[in-house]
Amino acid sequence: MPKIYTRTGDDGTTALFGGDRVGKGHPRIRAYGTVDEVNALVGVARAHLADTDATAPLHDIFQEIQEDLFVVGADLATPENAKPVVPRITEAHIDGIEQHIDTLEDDLAPLKHFVLPGGSPAAAALHNARTVCRRAERLSVEASASTPLNEHALVYLNRLSDLLFVMARWANHAVGASEHTWVPDTSSAS
């Protein structure tokens, strides 16, 4: 059985798909490493969400997101002209995210104020995943300034953070958890 450790990264480098070695602080590595963090946080949210009829719609979405995030990671880790060819994020992935957002939002009250992260444990974890997804997006945009990246992957991350926000609201709604909002105190404004 192969060992989990290879010792090839002990010098501070890692291999991109296609064989090129780059430093572990390379913008591309920071981007797909942060996508991996998002995936782990989505897993935490999934573990916190009770498996009931009321929450069933989210469980299917969790599965899809986690599988898509492996595609995003591979996409970001693979130069566009590299062999072997890996699956890439496409417009269809983005369309799927938008459909989930629209479906879930149909069950929610319209937003009138900013939502404070929290509520149920699943919702709090989804808010955490959302903020890390925004960081993954920023790092991917930064990486794209010096190396060509699939722009669908960047759009996917942007849209995914929106979906994670809506999923957090929906998770609270499904279990009857209060959603706390931020209403600025304007009494002291000049």
Protein Blocks (a to p, Z undefined) as FASTA:
>chain_A
ZZfbeolmmnopacdehhiacdfkbfklmmmmmmmmmmmmmmmmmmmpccdfklmmmmmm
mmmmmmmmmmmmmmmmpcfkbccddddddfklmmmmmmmmmmmmmmpccdfbdcdeehjf
klmmmmmmmmmmmmmmmmmmmmmmmoccdfklmmmmmmmmmmmmmmmmmmmmmnopacdd
ddddfklpZZ
